[in-house]
Amino acid sequence: MKVAVTVSLKDGVLDPQGKAVEHALHNLGFANVTEVRVGKVISFDIEATDAAQARSQAGEMGRRLLANTVIERFDVQVQP
């Protein structure tokens, strides 16, 4: 199964990379863009008996390694 874990900073955590991207977009003429947040997507294949098992394992991976749960949140998407 294909799994994608999306990691992003929690609300209220300063995102300097997001601010830099927002500033650059404004300089390019996209003045209507606000509140830019930058994250990451970790994609991988996993052998699992069903989507629930894959989601559970990916969630554990997110908590233990892929995200710093003090300042980041993550979301798991599973495609069979």
Phi, psi and omega in degrees: 000146177272133180232140173232124177251117179261123182246132177215159179291145176292156175302140179091348178270128181301134180238084183298326178293319176298318178296321179295318178294317178301315179299316179297319178296320177298318179296334178273002177100005179262064186291344182276002180272131179221164173055047180287131176234137180250136179224198179215154177238126176252119182247140178199164173263146178220138176272120180212156181286333178202172183297325180296318179294317179298317179296318179297314179295318179294324176297318177296319177299318179299314180293322187269335187219312193285333181232146171271096190292353175288320184239353183236154171242162178217157179228140182249129173241131181239131174242126180293000000 
